[in-house]
Amino acid sequence: MDGIGKGPWTMRCPVCDVDMVTEEVEVPGPNIMIDYCPTCRGIWLDEGELNKLLHSRAPERTIKKAKGLKQWGKEICPRCKSPMQIKFVKDIEVDECTGCRGIWLDRGELKLLKDSDIEELEDGRVSGFLRSLRDGIRKKL
């Protein structure tokens, strides 16, 4: 059970190397499962989840078109263990997996993407997710 934290394999944070937590987020169509680190508050998004979360096709399309740095990031994909490539979208550093195309966002980068002018984005879902993430972490402390 990938990323759920209850199966024999739990996804580990690529920054802190701790077990990640999974939370279901309501979006139009099937809900998505977001994986996040309870320590550094980084967020893992499988391919397609950022678009669903922000209710737009622009973010992932923009990330895929962004030129990556010639050097690889130090993080390894928590999903498939492939190298992550650092890309910049509107001066926001985004780590994209070279294998499964998932996206790692450090703390605060989801809000920066939401607030950027990549496209007019609905903010209710993202704000709700950020609130629930903050509240969930507070309960665990």
Secondary structure, 3 states (H helix, E strand, C coil): CCCCCCCCCCCECCCCCCECEEEEECCCCCCEEEEECCCCCCEEECCCHHHHHHCCCHHHHHHHHCCEEEEEEEEECCCCCCEEEEEEECCEEEEEECCCCCEEECCCHHHHHHHCCCCCCCCHHHHHHHHHHHHHHHHHC
